[in-house]
Structure formats: C-alpha cells, structure tokens
Amino acid sequence: GGVWRTDNAGRTWAAVFEHGPAAAIGALAVAPSNPNVIYAGTGQATPRYDIGAGLGVFKSVDGGAHWQSLGLKDTRYIGRIWVDPTNADVVLVAAEGHFFGPSPDRGIYRSTDGGKHWSHVLKIDDRTGVVDITSDPKNPKILFAAAWEAPPYPWLSYFKPVAGPGTAIYKSTDGGVTWNRPSGGG
C-alpha cells in the first residue's frame, strides 16, 4: 500500500507514504503545472467485503517527501483526484462515502486553495458516490464524472448488480463548480 516514487523510469521504487495514516490509496494526482505538488486520496474505491477505508486527502508540495492532511476524512473511499492543468490549487475529489450504509459525504468536493477549504459541489444522494472524474483535454472547464450507486453490502455483488439507479454520468462546463446529469442514459 501507500505511495511509491521512481526517479529512474521505474527501475527502482521508494516508498514516500510508508508512515502515512492509511495504506489504501484510491487516487493519486500530480499537478500538471507543478510536479512537486501531489495529492493522494485514501481508501480503496472498489466495494469488496474486505475493503480498506481511508482517512481523506493528503498533499505533498515537495514531490512526496512530506505530506499533510487536507481533511475529507468522512469520505472514506476516494476513487479519483483531478487537478486543473494550469493551477495546482484547483482540485476536485471523487468520493464514494461509507460503503456499508447511507453517507452524506458522497459526491464531488472542490477546492480553489490547494485543499485548505472544500466545497461539496456534487451531492446526489446518500447512496450515490462518485468514483471518477476526467476533463476535455482541449478545454479543462468541461468535466465528466462517473457517479456510482454501489450496493450497501459489497459481499452480495456475486448475486446482485453492482450498480443501482443512481449510477450515471454527470457533466460540468464551468470547471466543476456546477454539475448536471445529461439526458439519454449513461
């Protein structure tokens, strides 16, 4: 678990989050505008009976040498972190929330100050979280998010579908400030 770094194209690796408070890392994002800024989202974002919960988001500003907690502890499982390609302080976090019951902490969180403060910009309901975020490579103001209503008991996934009616694609055209669910399925 944890976060690992290579400085020689993958020939050797060194642990840079080995003393972090959570071993399960669900998301890792390096800021395109500053590769020393790294965000790590903790928690395994795939439901299983033996899932590893996380403790929120962590950030390094020195390439992984040191880490600080940015909160969002109650999101528990973070599947993706998206960092604006031109501003390392604008970051979005896709959060699943508690898998084993209703959770008000599901959805997308957005920060414009490097994670000091968060806004809960997409909150669908207490059973539907978000597991993925991506942007249009030519226009980072256009974003897409994959919302996932996972079953409340992951060990039943062998017998029941792993997606409920809240599962859908959401779109933002203003850099993740507001979101809507396009019609036509998905």
FENUR-V956608 format. One record per residue. N is the residue number from 1. RES is the residue in one small letter. PHI is phi in whole degrees, 0 to 359 (none if undefined). PSI is psi in whole degrees, -180 to 180 (* if undefined). Layout:
{{N/RES/PHI/PSI} {N/RES/PHI/PSI}}
This chain:
{{1/g/none/-173} {2/g/87/-161} {3/v/240/136} {4/w/237/150} {5/r/228/143} {6/t/236/143} {7/d/242/9} {8/n/222/45} {9/a/60/30} {10/g/94/4} {11/r/291/-38} {12/t/224/155} {13/w/228/149} {14/a/231/138} {15/a/288/131} {16/v/240/3} {17/f/225/24} {18/e/294/-22} {19/h/254/15} {20/g/291/162} {21/p/283/-9} {22/a/221/134} {23/a/276/-32} {24/a/282/121} {25/i/246/119} {26/g/264/-20} {27/a/207/145} {28/l/217/132} {29/a/221/128} {30/v/261/131} {31/a/294/122} {32/p/300/-30} {33/s/275/-12} {34/n/203/96} {35/p/295/-8} {36/n/280/-15} {37/v/266/118} {38/i/232/134} {39/y/248/136} {40/a/236/127} {41/g/257/127} {42/t/265/161} {43/g/100/139} {44/q/279/117} {45/a/271/18} {46/t/243/122} {47/p/291/130} {48/r/214/166} {49/y/289/-21} {50/d/242/40} {51/i/292/146} {52/g/260/114} {53/a/284/156} {54/g/249/-175} {55/l/230/34} {56/g/99/-152} {57/v/250/143} {58/f/233/155} {59/k/223/142} {60/s/238/138} {61/v/249/6} {62/d/231/40} {63/g/72/18} {64/g/103/0} {65/a/291/-38} {66/h/225/149} {67/w/229/146} {68/q/230/147} {69/s/283/137} {70/l/250/11} {71/g/87/-153} {72/l/62/31} {73/k/303/-38} {74/d/283/-5} {75/t/290/-25} {76/r/63/-45} {77/y/226/112} {78/i/250/121} {79/g/265/-23} {80/r/201/145} {81/i/235/132} {82/w/242/131} {83/v/244/133} {84/d/305/134} {85/p/294/-18} {86/t/247/-8} {87/n/217/107} {88/a/294/-11} {89/d/271/-13} {90/v/264/115} {91/v/220/142} {92/l/241/143} {93/v/235/127} {94/a/266/118} {95/a/240/134} {96/e/274/-30} {97/g/79/-176} {98/h/293/123} {99/f/289/-28} {100/f/265/21} {101/g/170/179} {102/p/300/146} {103/s/213/122} {104/p/284/-5} {105/d/265/13} {106/r/278/154} {107/g/125/-149} {108/i/241/135} {109/y/246/144} {110/r/229/139} {111/s/230/143} {112/t/246/5} {113/d/232/37} {114/g/72/21} {115/g/97/7} {116/k/290/-37} {117/h/227/145} {118/w/234/143} {119/s/246/136} {120/h/273/88} {121/v/275/-21} {122/l/225/111} {123/k/232/104} {124/i/278/-61} {125/d/194/-180} {126/d/278/6} {127/r/240/-8} {128/t/244/118} {129/g/254/-174} {130/v/236/135} {131/v/244/-14} {132/d/210/148} {133/i/219/138} {134/t/213/164} {135/s/231/162} {136/d/293/125} {137/p/298/-24} {138/k/268/-18} {139/n/214/94} {140/p/292/-4} {141/k/284/-21} {142/i/266/115} {143/l/235/152} {144/f/233/144} {145/a/227/141} {146/a/260/112} {147/a/269/144} {148/w/221/117} {149/e/266/96} {150/a/276/153} {151/p/296/150} {152/p/289/-12} {153/y/231/92} {154/p/304/-27} {155/w/291/-11} {156/l/272/0} {157/s/297/-16} {158/y/286/-21} {159/f/245/-19} {160/k/233/157} {161/p/300/149} {162/v/266/15} {163/a/219/127} {164/g/265/-176} {165/p/294/-17} {166/g/282/-10} {167/t/294/125} {168/a/192/172} {169/i/259/138} {170/y/241/153} {171/k/228/143} {172/s/234/141} {173/t/243/9} {174/d/233/34} {175/g/75/22} {176/g/92/9} {177/v/287/-46} {178/t/233/156} {179/w/224/150} {180/n/219/158} {181/r/261/107} {182/p/298/148} {183/s/281/164} {184/g/102/9} {185/g/95/-161} {186/g/106/*}}
